[in-house]
Amino acid sequence: CLMSRWLDSVAIAECLAGAPAPAAWELRFRGATVMLFGESTVTSGKLRVLIDGQPAREFPRGILDCRSHVGGTYKLDPTLATGLDQNVEHTLRLEPFDDRAGPAEWRIESVCVAGASAGVWRR
C-alpha cells in the first residue's frame, strides 16, 4: 500500500530482540478527538494507550496493535479517543511494548487532535 502524500517524516523507535522497549511518550493535548498518523509494518509492536491515566476505551485493555496484518508497510491511522471534553487539557501516554520474539519498531508521524481549541504540547 502506498502511504499518504501528506506523510512528511516519521519518528521511528525500535528495539532489538530481547532488548527493552523504548520509553513511553507522553503529550498533553486539548481536543474532543485524538488520533495517530504513521506507518504500520510487519515488525511494528504494540502500544498501551492511556488517556488521562486510563486505558483508551477504543481498544481492548487500551492496547493498540500497530503491526501490519496485510504485509509490507501500510498506513497507521487509529482514532485513540472521541467525545473528550475539548475545554480540558488531557494527557496522552503511549507505552511501546511487544510480546513477540525478535526486533520491533513503532513509526509515528503525528498526533492529530480536533476540537474548538485543539492543540498538542510535549510534556
Summary of the structure (lengths in Angstrom):
residues: 123
radius of gyration: 14.3
end to end distance: 33.4
largest distance: 43.9
contacts: 352
relative contact order: 0.38
helix: 2%
strand: 50%
